């Protein structure tokens, strides 16, 4: 039963990590490269959002058995 639990936790952590990286890419890198940045608050908000998702992924990895 631990194997199924660990696999589900790893899948959730992977999904959260990918969402975090995607949020950083979409909200920080893409506007910066294209030159359409609305302001520093915009970049900080997306960066924090992506970092929070990655931190949540790390939290869930700590629940492995």
PDB file of N, CA, C and O in Angstrom:
ATOM      1  N   UNK A   1       0.816  -1.191   0.000  1.00  0.00           N
ATOM      2  CA  UNK A   1       0.000   0.000   0.000  1.00  0.00           C
ATOM      3  C   UNK A   1       0.863   1.259   0.000  1.00  0.00           C
ATOM      4  O   UNK A   1       0.447   2.291  -0.527  1.00  0.00           O
ATOM      5  N   UNK A   2       2.046   1.188   0.578  1.00  0.00           N
ATOM      6  CA  UNK A   2       2.927   2.354   0.604  1.00  0.00           C
ATOM      7  C   UNK A   2       3.398   2.731  -0.799  1.00  0.00           C
ATOM      8  O   UNK A   2       3.652   3.901  -1.086  1.00  0.00           O
ATOM      9  N   UNK A   3       3.511   1.731  -1.666  1.00  0.00           N
ATOM     10  CA  UNK A   3       3.987   2.017  -3.021  1.00  0.00           C
ATOM     11  C   UNK A   3       2.981   2.887  -3.768  1.00  0.00           C
ATOM     12  O   UNK A   3       3.363   3.831  -4.459  1.00  0.00           O
ATOM     13  N   UNK A   4       1.705   2.571  -3.628  1.00  0.00           N
ATOM     14  CA  UNK A   4       0.668   3.361  -4.293  1.00  0.00           C
ATOM     15  C   UNK A   4       0.631   4.775  -3.710  1.00  0.00           C
ATOM     16  O   UNK A   4       0.522   5.753  -4.449  1.00  0.00           O
ATOM     17  N   UNK A   5       0.720   4.876  -2.397  1.00  0.00           N
ATOM     18  CA  UNK A   5       0.725   6.186  -1.739  1.00  0.00           C
ATOM     19  C   UNK A   5       1.908   7.018  -2.227  1.00  0.00           C
ATOM     20  O   UNK A   5       1.741   8.184  -2.583  1.00  0.00           O
ATOM     21  N   UNK A   6       3.089   6.430  -2.244  1.00  0.00           N
ATOM     22  CA  UNK A   6       4.282   7.160  -2.678  1.00  0.00           C
ATOM     23  C   UNK A   6       4.176   7.593  -4.136  1.00  0.00           C
ATOM     24  O   UNK A   6       4.600   8.694  -4.487  1.00  0.00           O
ATOM     25  N   UNK A   7       3.613   6.736  -4.989  1.00  0.00           N
ATOM     26  CA  UNK A   7       3.465   7.095  -6.398  1.00  0.00           C
ATOM     27  C   UNK A   7       2.511   8.269  -6.557  1.00  0.00           C
ATOM     28  O   UNK A   7       2.761   9.171  -7.356  1.00  0.00           O
ATOM     29  N   UNK A   8       1.422   8.262  -5.801  1.00  0.00           N
ATOM     30  CA  UNK A   8       0.467   9.366  -5.885  1.00  0.00           C
ATOM     31  C   UNK A   8       1.076  10.667  -5.362  1.00  0.00           C
ATOM     32  O   UNK A   8       0.847  11.734  -5.931  1.00  0.00           O
ATOM     33  N   UNK A   9       1.843  10.578  -4.289  1.00  0.00           N
ATOM     34  CA  UNK A   9       2.495  11.776  -3.746  1.00  0.00           C
ATOM     35  C   UNK A   9       3.510  12.313  -4.748  1.00  0.00           C
ATOM     36  O   UNK A   9       3.606  13.526  -4.937  1.00  0.00           O
ATOM     37  N   UNK A  10       4.260  11.435  -5.386  1.00  0.00           N
ATOM     38  CA  UNK A  10       5.240  11.881  -6.374  1.00  0.00           C
ATOM     39  C   UNK A  10       4.567  12.528  -7.578  1.00  0.00           C
ATOM     40  O   UNK A  10       5.064  13.526  -8.100  1.00  0.00           O
ATOM     41  N   UNK A  11       3.442  11.971  -8.026  1.00  0.00           N
ATOM     42  CA  UNK A  11       2.724  12.569  -9.147  1.00  0.00           C
ATOM     43  C   UNK A  11       2.186  13.956  -8.789  1.00  0.00           C
ATOM     44  O   UNK A  11       2.262  14.882  -9.596  1.00  0.00           O
ATOM     45  N   UNK A  12       1.649  14.095  -7.586  1.00  0.00           N
ATOM     46  CA  UNK A  12       1.157  15.404  -7.151  1.00  0.00           C
ATOM     47  C   UNK A  12       2.299  16.409  -7.060  1.00  0.00           C
ATOM     48  O   UNK A  12       2.168  17.548  -7.509  1.00  0.00           O
ATOM     49  N   UNK A  13       3.418  15.985  -6.480  1.00  0.00           N
ATOM     50  CA  UNK A  13       4.564  16.883  -6.348  1.00  0.00           C
ATOM     51  C   UNK A  13       5.109  17.277  -7.720  1.00  0.00           C
ATOM     52  O   UNK A  13       5.502  18.426  -7.924  1.00  0.00           O
ATOM     53  N   UNK A  14       5.134  16.355  -8.638  1.00  0.00           N
ATOM     54  CA  UNK A  14       5.601  16.648  -9.990  1.00  0.00           C
ATOM     55  C   UNK A  14       4.674  17.648 -10.678  1.00  0.00           C
ATOM     56  O   UNK A  14       5.134  18.581 -11.336  1.00  0.00           O
ATOM     57  N   UNK A  15       3.374  17.448 -10.522  1.00  0.00           N
ATOM     58  CA  UNK A  15       2.408  18.365 -11.129  1.00  0.00           C
ATOM     59  C   UNK A  15       2.548  19.772 -10.548  1.00  0.00           C
ATOM     60  O   UNK A  15       2.544  20.753 -11.291  1.00  0.00           O
ATOM     61  N   UNK A  16       2.670  19.873  -9.229  1.00  0.00           N
ATOM     62  CA  UNK A  16       2.823  21.188  -8.603  1.00  0.00           C
ATOM     63  C   UNK A  16       4.120  21.858  -9.031  1.00  0.00           C
ATOM     64  O   UNK A  16       4.147  23.060  -9.293  1.00  0.00           O
ATOM     65  N   UNK A  17       5.186  21.085  -9.100  1.00  0.00           N
ATOM     66  CA  UNK A  17       6.472  21.638  -9.525  1.00  0.00           C
ATOM     67  C   UNK A  17       6.393  22.147 -10.967  1.00  0.00           C
ATOM     68  O   UNK A  17       6.890  23.231 -11.275  1.00  0.00           O
ATOM     69  N   UNK A  18       5.771  21.367 -11.841  1.00  0.00           N
ATOM     70  CA  UNK A  18       5.643  21.790 -13.231  1.00  0.00           C
ATOM     71  C   UNK A  18       4.775  23.039 -13.359  1.00  0.00           C
ATOM     72  O   UNK A  18       5.072  23.920 -14.167  1.00  0.00           O
ATOM     73  N   UNK A  19       3.706  23.121 -12.569  1.00  0.00           N
ATOM     74  CA  UNK A  19       2.882  24.325 -12.582  1.00  0.00           C
ATOM     75  C   UNK A  19       3.680  25.537 -12.100  1.00  0.00           C
ATOM     76  O   UNK A  19       3.539  26.635 -12.638  1.00  0.00           O
ATOM     77  N   UNK A  20       4.512  25.331 -11.091  1.00  0.00           N
ATOM     78  CA  UNK A  20       5.339  26.420 -10.579  1.00  0.00           C
ATOM     79  C   UNK A  20       6.333  26.913 -11.604  1.00  0.00           C
ATOM     80  O   UNK A  20       6.499  28.119 -11.788  1.00  0.00           O
ATOM     81  N   UNK A  21       6.986  25.995 -12.263  1.00  0.00           N
ATOM     82  CA  UNK A  21       7.950  26.380 -13.307  1.00  0.00           C
ATOM     83  C   UNK A  21       7.225  27.062 -14.460  1.00  0.00           C
ATOM     84  O   UNK A  21       7.719  28.041 -15.019  1.00  0.00           O
ATOM     85  N   UNK A  22       6.050  26.541 -14.815  1.00  0.00           N
ATOM     86  CA  UNK A  22       5.268  27.157 -15.884  1.00  0.00           C
ATOM     87  C   UNK A  22       4.805  28.555 -15.524  1.00  0.00           C
ATOM     88  O   UNK A  22       4.807  29.451 -16.369  1.00  0.00           O
ATOM     89  N   UNK A  23       4.407  28.748 -14.269  1.00  0.00           N
ATOM     90  CA  UNK A  23       3.972  30.079 -13.824  1.00  0.00           C
ATOM     91  C   UNK A  23       5.119  31.073 -13.886  1.00  0.00           C
ATOM     92  O   UNK A  23       4.935  32.220 -14.291  1.00  0.00           O
ATOM     93  N   UNK A  24       6.292  30.634 -13.488  1.00  0.00           N
ATOM     94  CA  UNK A  24       7.459  31.523 -13.555  1.00  0.00           C
ATOM     95  C   UNK A  24       7.794  31.840 -15.008  1.00  0.00           C
ATOM     96  O   UNK A  24       8.103  32.983 -15.345  1.00  0.00           O
ATOM     97  N   UNK A  25       7.733  30.826 -15.865  1.00  0.00           N
ATOM     98  CA  UNK A  25       8.043  31.056 -17.276  1.00  0.00           C
ATOM     99  C   UNK A  25       7.010  31.977 -17.930  1.00  0.00           C
ATOM    100  O   UNK A  25       7.367  32.888 -18.676  1.00  0.00           O
ATOM    101  N   UNK A  26       5.747  31.736 -17.649  1.00  0.00           N
ATOM    102  CA  UNK A  26       4.686  32.523 -18.285  1.00  0.00           C
ATOM    103  C   UNK A  26       4.590  33.933 -17.721  1.00  0.00           C
ATOM    104  O   UNK A  26       4.338  34.887 -18.458  1.00  0.00           O
ATOM    105  N   UNK A  27       4.790  34.064 -16.412  1.00  0.00           N
ATOM    106  CA  UNK A  27       4.586  35.365 -15.788  1.00  0.00           C
ATOM    107  C   UNK A  27       5.815  36.232 -15.677  1.00  0.00           C
ATOM    108  O   UNK A  27       5.703  37.448 -15.520  1.00  0.00           O
ATOM    109  N   UNK A  28       6.990  35.628 -15.756  1.00  0.00           N
ATOM    110  CA  UNK A  28       8.225  36.402 -15.587  1.00  0.00           C
ATOM    111  C   UNK A  28       9.047  36.406 -16.875  1.00  0.00           C
ATOM    112  O   UNK A  28       9.370  37.467 -17.408  1.00  0.00           O
ATOM    113  N   UNK A  29       9.377  35.239 -17.359  1.00  0.00           N
ATOM    114  CA  UNK A  29      10.276  35.164 -18.510  1.00  0.00           C
ATOM    115  C   UNK A  29       9.638  35.667 -19.801  1.00  0.00           C
ATOM    116  O   UNK A  29      10.246  36.457 -20.523  1.00  0.00           O
ATOM    117  N   UNK A  30       8.429  35.220 -20.095  1.00  0.00           N
ATOM    118  CA  UNK A  30       7.798  35.601 -21.361  1.00  0.00           C
ATOM    119  C   UNK A  30       7.587  37.111 -21.477  1.00  0.00           C
ATOM    120  O   UNK A  30       7.960  37.687 -22.499  1.00  0.00           O
ATOM    121  N   UNK A  31       7.004  37.779 -20.473  1.00  0.00           N
ATOM    122  CA  UNK A  31       6.851  39.236 -20.611  1.00  0.00           C
ATOM    123  C   UNK A  31       8.184  39.982 -20.654  1.00  0.00           C
ATOM    124  O   UNK A  31       8.311  41.001 -21.333  1.00  0.00           O
ATOM    125  N   UNK A  32       9.168  39.472 -19.929  1.00  0.00           N
ATOM    126  CA  UNK A  32      10.472  40.123 -19.927  1.00  0.00           C
ATOM    127  C   UNK A  32      11.123  40.027 -21.302  1.00  0.00           C
ATOM    128  O   UNK A  32      11.690  41.001 -21.797  1.00  0.00           O
ATOM    129  N   UNK A  33      11.040  38.867 -21.908  1.00  0.00           N
ATOM    130  CA  UNK A  33      11.654  38.673 -23.223  1.00  0.00           C
ATOM    131  C   UNK A  33      10.914  39.483 -24.289  1.00  0.00           C
ATOM    132  O   UNK A  33      11.538  40.084 -25.164  1.00  0.00           O
ATOM    133  N   UNK A  34       9.588  39.495 -24.211  1.00  0.00           N
ATOM    134  CA  UNK A  34       8.824  40.212 -25.236  1.00  0.00           C
ATOM    135  C   UNK A  34       8.751  41.719 -24.984  1.00  0.00           C
ATOM    136  O   UNK A  34       8.346  42.480 -25.863  1.00  0.00           O
ATOM    137  N   UNK A  35       9.144  42.146 -23.784  1.00  0.00           N
ATOM    138  CA  UNK A  35       9.166  43.564 -23.470  1.00  0.00           C
ATOM    139  C   UNK A  35       7.811  44.127 -23.085  1.00  0.00           C
ATOM    140  O   UNK A  35       7.580  45.328 -23.221  1.00  0.00           O
ATOM    141  N   UNK A  36       6.911  43.277 -22.605  1.00  0.00           N
ATOM    142  CA  UNK A  36       5.569  43.738 -22.238  1.00  0.00           C
ATOM    143  C   UNK A  36       5.337  43.679 -20.728  1.00  0.00           C
ATOM    144  O   UNK A  36       4.222  43.407 -20.283  1.00  0.00           O
ATOM    145  N   UNK A  37       6.357  43.926 -19.959  1.00  0.00           N
ATOM    146  CA  UNK A  37       6.243  43.864 -18.507  1.00  0.00           C
ATOM    147  C   UNK A  37       5.411  45.037 -18.018  1.00  0.00           C
ATOM    148  O   UNK A  37       5.669  46.188 -18.370  1.00  0.00           O
ATOM    149  N   UNK A  38       4.398  44.729 -17.193  1.00  0.00           N
ATOM    150  CA  UNK A  38       3.511  45.778 -16.683  1.00  0.00           C
ATOM    151  C   UNK A  38       4.179  46.568 -15.560  1.00  0.00           C
ATOM    152  O   UNK A  38       3.782  47.699 -15.280  1.00  0.00           O
ATOM    153  N   UNK A  39       5.162  45.999 -14.932  1.00  0.00           N
ATOM    154  CA  UNK A  39       5.866  46.667 -13.843  1.00  0.00           C
ATOM    155  C   UNK A  39       6.519  45.637 -12.944  1.00  0.00           C
ATOM    156  O   UNK A  39       6.299  44.438 -13.114  1.00  0.00           O
ATOM    157  N   UNK A  40       7.327  46.092 -11.979  1.00  0.00           N
ATOM    158  CA  UNK A  40       8.024  45.138 -11.108  1.00  0.00           C
ATOM    159  C   UNK A  40       7.070  44.325 -10.231  1.00  0.00           C
ATOM    160  O   UNK A  40       7.370  43.185  -9.879  1.00  0.00           O
ATOM    161  N   UNK A  41       5.929  44.906  -9.881  1.00  0.00           N
ATOM    162  CA  UNK A  41       4.962  44.162  -9.069  1.00  0.00           C
ATOM    163  C   UNK A  41       4.427  42.946  -9.795  1.00  0.00           C
ATOM    164  O   UNK A  41       4.173  41.906  -9.186  1.00  0.00           O
ATOM    165  N   UNK A  42       4.257  43.082 -11.108  1.00  0.00           N
ATOM    166  CA  UNK A  42       3.794  41.972 -11.937  1.00  0.00           C
ATOM    167  C   UNK A  42       4.781  40.813 -11.891  1.00  0.00           C
ATOM    168  O   UNK A  42       4.388  39.659 -11.720  1.00  0.00           O
ATOM    169  N   UNK A  43       6.049  41.123 -12.042  1.00  0.00           N
ATOM    170  CA  UNK A  43       7.084  40.087 -12.032  1.00  0.00           C
ATOM    171  C   UNK A  43       7.172  39.436 -10.664  1.00  0.00           C
ATOM    172  O   UNK A  43       7.245  38.211 -10.565  1.00  0.00           O
ATOM    173  N   UNK A  44       7.165  40.231  -9.618  1.00  0.00           N
ATOM    174  CA  UNK A  44       7.269  39.696  -8.255  1.00  0.00           C
ATOM    175  C   UNK A  44       6.083  38.794  -7.942  1.00  0.00           C
ATOM    176  O   UNK A  44       6.256  37.736  -7.337  1.00  0.00           O
ATOM    177  N   UNK A  45       4.878  39.197  -8.346  1.00  0.00           N
ATOM    178  CA  UNK A  45       3.685  38.397  -8.065  1.00  0.00           C
ATOM    179  C   UNK A  45       3.778  37.019  -8.720  1.00  0.00           C
ATOM    180  O   UNK A  45       3.490  36.009  -8.077  1.00  0.00           O
ATOM    181  N   UNK A  46       4.172  36.968  -9.977  1.00  0.00           N
ATOM    182  CA  UNK A  46       4.284  35.675 -10.656  1.00  0.00           C
ATOM    183  C   UNK A  46       5.438  34.844 -10.102  1.00  0.00           C
ATOM    184  O   UNK A  46       5.340  33.621 -10.000  1.00  0.00           O
ATOM    185  N   UNK A  47       6.516  35.509  -9.749  1.00  0.00           N
ATOM    186  CA  UNK A  47       7.653  34.793  -9.174  1.00  0.00           C
ATOM    187  C   UNK A  47       7.284  34.172  -7.834  1.00  0.00           C
ATOM    188  O   UNK A  47       7.637  33.024  -7.562  1.00  0.00           O
ATOM    189  N   UNK A  48       6.587  34.913  -7.008  1.00  0.00           N
ATOM    190  CA  UNK A  48       6.158  34.397  -5.706  1.00  0.00           C
ATOM    191  C   UNK A  48       5.156  33.259  -5.887  1.00  0.00           C
ATOM    192  O   UNK A  48       5.230  32.252  -5.183  1.00  0.00           O
ATOM    193  N   UNK A  49       4.226  33.412  -6.821  1.00  0.00           N
ATOM    194  CA  UNK A  49       3.249  32.366  -7.085  1.00  0.00           C
ATOM    195  C   UNK A  49       3.941  31.073  -7.523  1.00  0.00           C
ATOM    196  O   UNK A  49       3.615  29.996  -7.024  1.00  0.00           O
ATOM    197  N   UNK A  50       4.884  31.175  -8.444  1.00  0.00           N
ATOM    198  CA  UNK A  50       5.617  29.996  -8.900  1.00  0.00           C
ATOM    199  C   UNK A  50       6.447  29.375  -7.793  1.00  0.00           C
ATOM    200  O   UNK A  50       6.510  28.152  -7.676  1.00  0.00           O
ATOM    201  N   UNK A  51       7.085  30.207  -6.977  1.00  0.00           N
ATOM    202  CA  UNK A  51       7.897  29.691  -5.873  1.00  0.00           C
ATOM    203  C   UNK A  51       7.019  29.012  -4.830  1.00  0.00           C
ATOM    204  O   UNK A  51       7.427  28.019  -4.227  1.00  0.00           O
ATOM    205  N   UNK A  52       5.816  29.538  -4.611  1.00  0.00           N
ATOM    206  CA  UNK A  52       4.893  28.897  -3.670  1.00  0.00           C
ATOM    207  C   UNK A  52       4.473  27.514  -4.160  1.00  0.00           C
ATOM    208  O   UNK A  52       4.408  26.570  -3.372  1.00  0.00           O
ATOM    209  N   UNK A  53       4.193  27.389  -5.436  1.00  0.00           N
ATOM    210  CA  UNK A  53       3.832  26.083  -5.977  1.00  0.00           C
ATOM    211  C   UNK A  53       4.986  25.088  -5.845  1.00  0.00           C
ATOM    212  O   UNK A  53       4.767  23.922  -5.516  1.00  0.00           O
ATOM    213  N   UNK A  54       6.195  25.539  -6.096  1.00  0.00           N
ATOM    214  CA  UNK A  54       7.359  24.660  -5.961  1.00  0.00           C
ATOM    215  C   UNK A  54       7.571  24.281  -4.499  1.00  0.00           C
ATOM    216  O   UNK A  54       7.934  23.143  -4.201  1.00  0.00           O
ATOM    217  N   UNK A  55       7.348  25.222  -3.585  1.00  0.00           N
ATOM    218  CA  UNK A  55       7.467  24.924  -2.155  1.00  0.00           C
ATOM    219  C   UNK A  55       6.404  23.916  -1.721  1.00  0.00           C
ATOM    220  O   UNK A  55       6.679  23.044  -0.897  1.00  0.00           O
ATOM    221  N   UNK A  56       5.197  24.029  -2.269  1.00  0.00           N
ATOM    222  CA  UNK A  56       4.153  23.050  -1.947  1.00  0.00           C
ATOM    223  C   UNK A  56       4.547  21.666  -2.446  1.00  0.00           C
ATOM    224  O   UNK A  56       4.260  20.665  -1.789  1.00  0.00           O
ATOM    225  N   UNK A  57       5.196  21.602  -3.593  1.00  0.00           N
ATOM    226  CA  UNK A  57       5.666  20.314  -4.108  1.00  0.00           C
ATOM    227  C   UNK A  57       6.694  19.704  -3.159  1.00  0.00           C
ATOM    228  O   UNK A  57       6.665  18.503  -2.892  1.00  0.00           O
ATOM    229  N   UNK A  58       7.599  20.534  -2.653  1.00  0.00           N
ATOM    230  CA  UNK A  58       8.591  20.039  -1.696  1.00  0.00           C
ATOM    231  C   UNK A  58       7.925  19.542  -0.419  1.00  0.00           C
ATOM    232  O   UNK A  58       8.348  18.535   0.149  1.00  0.00           O
ATOM    233  N   UNK A  59       6.892  20.236   0.035  1.00  0.00           N
ATOM    234  CA  UNK A  59       6.151  19.809   1.219  1.00  0.00           C
ATOM    235  C   UNK A  59       5.549  18.428   0.997  1.00  0.00           C
ATOM    236  O   UNK A  59       5.657  17.554   1.858  1.00  0.00           O
ATOM    237  N   UNK A  60       4.920  18.231  -0.147  1.00  0.00           N
ATOM    238  CA  UNK A  60       4.286  16.934  -0.412  1.00  0.00           C
ATOM    239  C   UNK A  60       5.312  15.820  -0.550  1.00  0.00           C
ATOM    240  O   UNK A  60       5.020  14.676  -0.200  1.00  0.00           O
ATOM    241  N   UNK A  61       6.503  16.121  -1.048  1.00  0.00           N
ATOM    242  CA  UNK A  61       7.536  15.091  -1.116  1.00  0.00           C
ATOM    243  C   UNK A  61       7.982  14.649   0.274  1.00  0.00           C
ATOM    244  O   UNK A  61       8.446  13.524   0.458  1.00  0.00           O
ATOM    245  N   UNK A  62       7.839  15.530   1.236  1.00  0.00           N
ATOM    246  CA  UNK A  62       8.148  15.151   2.613  1.00  0.00           C
ATOM    247  C   UNK A  62       7.176  14.166   3.193  1.00  0.00           C
ATOM    248  O   UNK A  62       7.439  13.604   4.256  1.00  0.00           O
ATOM    249  N   UNK A  63       6.048  13.931   2.530  1.00  0.00           N
ATOM    250  CA  UNK A  63       5.043  12.986   3.014  1.00  0.00           C
ATOM    251  C   UNK A  63       5.242  11.582   2.471  1.00  0.00           C
ATOM    252  O   UNK A  63       4.396  10.713   2.682  1.00  0.00           O
ATOM    253  N   UNK A  64       6.350  11.346   1.775  1.00  0.00           N
ATOM    254  CA  UNK A  64       6.635   9.999   1.295  1.00  0.00           C
ATOM    255  C   UNK A  64       6.863   9.054   2.460  1.00  0.00           C
ATOM    256  O   UNK A  64       7.441   9.431   3.479  1.00  0.00           O
ATOM    257  N   UNK A  65       6.408   7.836   2.298  1.00  0.00           N
ATOM    258  CA  UNK A  65       6.601   6.815   3.356  1.00  0.00           C
ATOM    259  C   UNK A  65       7.705   5.870   2.988  1.00  0.00           C
ATOM    260  O   UNK A  65       8.011   4.952   3.748  1.00  0.00           O
TER     261      UNK A  65
END
